[in-house]
Each structure stands twice: as C-alpha cells, then as structure tokens.
C-alpha cells in the first residue's frame, strides 16, 4: 500500500488490484518495433514485456469516501494474479460499506470488475451504500446493443447495476462536488472520462485509460489495441497531456508504474511524465 497524497483538502490513496506483464507490441500493434528501443527502461530486454498496473484510487472529500474504478474483480483469478482490491481496501481500513461513491472512468473489464461479487450463486453489488456514477453515453454504448450486452464482464459486472437505485447515470463534464469533476476524454471508449481534482489552488487528474503507460504522454499518437476510436483517443491524449503540462497538475495513472503519481514536464524539449 502506497502512502496517501493530498491535493488541497482531498486525500488520494492508490489501491492495487493486479499487475499484468504484456508485450509492448501487443499493446501498441501499429507502432514500429524499432521505436520501442527509445523506452527500453520500461521493458524486459529479452521479452519486450512491460508491467501494467491495475489500480483504483480512494479519495476522501468532505467526509465522503470515493472509489475511482474497481479493477478486474474476482472473475479474473484464472487469467491474472488479480482480484486483490477488496483485501487491499481492508488493509487500508476501508470496508465495502464505507464507500459512498464509485466513479467509473469507462466500462472496460479492468475498471468495473469489483462492481459486483458472487453471493449465493448470483452477482451482487459489492458496495452496498455507494452511488455508482457512470456517464450516460458510456452506459448506453455498452448496454443497449444486444451483442455488447452479452459480453461476459458486462453481464457480470455492469448489468447487475441496471434498475438499481444505486446507479446514477450522468451527463459528461459532471460535477460530483466542488472539488471533483468528470472531464470528457473520449476515444478509448465513446464517453471515457478523467477525474479532475481541484482544491485550494492545487490540481490533479486521474486519467483512467487516457494513457496506459507514461510513455504515451510523450508518444501521444501511439494507439492502444483496446481503443474504440483510435484517432479520437490520440487527440484526447494530446490535449490532456498539454493541459497537464501547462497547469502543472498531478497526472495520476491507474496503469502507470506503482503508485502512479507524477507530473508532466518538459525536458530537452520533450514532454515526459516524471514520477513523484
């Protein structure tokens, strides 16, 4: 468990669910493999694999406990060394019933997995008191199409929220509190969002899958295999990376090297993410 940081009055604690090793050539299939050499510090020399963290973030804001994304969940244990989010929340002193709000950056499997757990042979909502905040356009894309509704993780981790009074569908650029706002950054998914944190003149951005790795805040045109609209994702990434640079805001990545906190800086004329 990493130390908590603060942005003004808001505390932010990273909580790990998993760590996955994957080849850069799989994650960025359109990139010339020769270009990976510029980022060799992040890759195993023999295999070309890089580590991708799967993390959530717990925020404390005006007495509320807010969980941003919910990892891969318990269904991923057969594929990854995963499924440790709930245990790690408890280590941090947070029980399921303590969570007031779950903010979802987007509806991909590694961001919604612990929305539900299995109880008595059925999927049940994990955080019994929480409002689950999801952008309406994102929800509609994944749940109104009959084929997408049949995707395993949509069935297990998303659709159990349907019809629940815990589900709160919101417009893009939704203001959660005076300090927290969902910021549209589409492309990876149709209504992918980041979470902007502004408090006492300090700023941070939890970026979701705007970038899967810090190198993409430099190589903003590197498309990810999972992008639904790659060109739009690249534009969103470039715009947000410049915003992070210009504002001096913390750039917080759930897939970044643990614990995921850093800033975008200019070094020798090149934009880079610099870990705290």
N, C-alpha and C positions, 0 to 999 in steps of 0.2 A: 504494500500500500504506500503510495507516494504521499508526501506532505501536501497539505492543503495550501492553496494560494488564495490571495484576496484581490479583488478588483473593486476598489472603493469599499462599500459595505457588503459586497457579495463574496461569499467564500465558494471556492470551486475545488472539489476533490475528485481525482480520477479513480475509477474502479475498473479493474481489468476483468474481462470475461474470457479472453483467449489470446493466443499468439499463433499466427499461421506463417509458415515459410512457403514462399511461392517464387517461381522464376519470373524475373523481370520481363522476359519475352512473352510469358503468358499474360501478365497484367497489361503490358503495352505492346500488343501484337503488331501494330503498324510502324513501330519505331525500328530503325535500322540498328541491329545488334551492336554495331561498332560504336554507336552513341552511348551505350551503357558504360563504356570504359571511363567516361568522364565522372561517373558516380560509383566507382569501384569501392569506395569506402563503405558503401551500404550493402555490398553484395559479397556472397561467398565466392572466392576466386575459382574454385573448381566446378561449382554447380550453377553459378549465376543466380542463386536464390537470395531473396531478401525477406526480412521479417516484417510482417504486417500485424500490428496490434489490433485487437478488437476491444475497445474500451468504451465505457459510459462515463458520465460526469454527474456528480451530485452537487447541486447548488443550494445554498441557504440564502433566502431572500425574504426579509421582513417576517421571519418566523415560519416561512414555508420551506419544505424540503422538496426539491425539484430534481427529477432524474431525466437526463438527456440521453435518449436512445437506450435500448435494452439488450444489445448484444445478440449472440447466436442462440442462446437458450439451451434447454436440456435435450432437445432433439438432435443436437449436433455432436453428441459424445461419440457416436460411431464413426465420425469423419475427422474430427479435430480434437486436440486436447482442450476441450472447451467446456462451457457450462458452469463456470465458477463465479458468475456475477453475484448470485444471491449469497453465497458463502462469503464473498469479499465485502459485500454490503454489511453483512452481520459483523465481520471483523471491524468495520468502520463504525459499528454501533447503530446501524440502520436496519430496522425490521421492515418487512413488506408493508405493514400497516402504518409506518411512519411517513411513507411517500405521499405527498399531497398532489403533485402534478408529474405526469410523464410527458415530456416533449419529444416528438418524433421528427427527426430531420427529413426522413423519407422512408418509404415502405419496402426496403430491401431486407433480405433474410437476416443479415448480421446487425440490423438495427432494431428489430422487433421481436427477437427470439424469446425474450423473457417477458413479453406482454402477457403470456399465459403459462400455466403449468398444468400438469396432468393431475387430476384429483378424481378418484373413483372411476377411472377409465374414461374421463372426459376432460376437454381442455377448459380450464377455469381462469378467470382474470387474476393475475398474480398480485397486483397491488390494490387491495380492496377499497381503499378510500380515495384513490387517485383519480383526477381528471386526466384522461388521455387526449392530448391536444395533437390533432393531425390536420394538415391543410386539406380543405375540401377537394380541390382539384387532384391532389395526390390520391386521396381515398377513392375518388370516382374512377381514376385511371385503373387502379388495381382491383376494384371490386365490382364494377358494372359490366365489364367484359366477361362473358361466360367462360372463356378459356383461361383467362388470368385468375378468375375465382377458383379454378380447380388446382392451381399451383399448391403444392403441399404446404409450404410455410404460410401462404395466405389463408388456407383452410385452418391451420393450427394456431397461428399467432396474430392474425388480423381479423378474420371474420367473427371470432367469438366476441369481439367488441361491438359488432353490429347490433343495433337495437338496445344497447346498454345505456343507461343514464350516465355512465362514466365516460362515454365517448363524446368529445367536443370537436366538431368539425368547424374550422375557422377559415377566414379569408387569408390570402397571402399578406405579408407585412403585418401580421397580427401582433398587437401589443399585449404581452402577458402581464406585465407590471411596469411601473415607471422606469425600471432598470433593465427589463428584458423584452426584446422584440425579435420576432421571427423575420428574417430577411430573405427574400426570394433569391435563389441562385440556381435556376433551372438548367436542365440539360442531362445531368446524370440520371435523374428521373424528371417527369414533367413538372412537378412542383417542389423539387428539392429545395430545402431551406437551410440557412445557417442561423445561429442564435447570437444576436448582438447583445453584449452586456455593457452598460454604461452606468457608472456610479461614481459620484464625487470627482468628476473630471477624468476618470480612468476608463479605459476601453479594452474589451476583449471580444473575440469572435470564435465561437465553437463552430467549426466549418463543416461538420458532417462528412460527406464524400465529395466536397468541392475538390479535394485532393486526397489521394490515397497514400501519398508519401510526400515528404518535404520537397523532394526534387521537382515535383510538379508546380511548385510555386515559383520555380525558375523556368522549367520547361512547361509552360502553361499550355502548349499545343500538343502535348503528349496525351493522346486519347486512351482511356481505360476500356478494357474489354467489356465492362459492365455498363458503359454509358448508353443510355437510350437514344439521346440526340447528341452525338459526339461534338459536332461543331458548336452547338449552343453551350455545351459543358465547357468547352475551351474558352469561349467568350466570357462566361460567368467567372471562370477561374482567373483569367487575366484581369478582369475588372476588380474582383475581390482582392487579388494579390496586390494590385496597385493601391487599393483603398487601405489595406493593412499597412503597407509601406508608408503611405502619406499620413495616416492617422497615428502611427506608432503603436497600434493596438496589439495586444497579445493575440497570436494565432494559435488556436488550440485544436489539435487533430486527434480524433479517436483512433486513427490507424497509424499515427506517427510513432516514431521511437518513443518508448515509455519514458516519462509520463505524458508526453505530447504537448508540453508548453514551450512556446518560443515566440520570436518576433521576426518579421520580415525586414531585412536590412539590405543596403547596397554595399557591395564590396567589390572593388576593382571594376566598377561599372556594371556589375551583375547583381540581380536581385536574388537573395538567398534567405532561407529560413534558418535562424540561429537559435538553437535550444537554450533555454534558461539555465 
